[in-house]
Amino acid sequence: LTQLCTGHTPLNDHLYKIGSAPLPRCPRCDAPWESVIHFLLVCPAYRHHCHHLVCKLGHQATLLCGLLSSLRSLKPLFTYIQDTGRFAQTKCPSHPTRR
């Protein structure tokens, strides 16, 4: 949640800014920037997942502040992130996976 609020996420917009991605583009739809807003609200590749958020949260799911500032939205938001698999694609070399 903190990463989403600050924009310090494993999305290409941020990774590009810190030199960890060659381009800020969305790998799913090729939009110019894969930002938090794009990932959560705009990306057509995640339209199906976004629909589930709207079904659970209503209008609140269409606003970034509604998704990030309500306790009611946390479980559906984290389910959305898990279901898209987008954050699972990023591995941090300084934090090896525990076995």
Buried (B, 14 or more C-beta within 10 A) or exposed (E): EEEBEEEBBBBBBBBBEEEEBEBBBBBBBEBEBBBBEBBBBBBEBBEEBBEBBEEBBEEBBBBEEBBBEBEEBEEBBEBBBEEBEBBEEEEEEEEEEEE
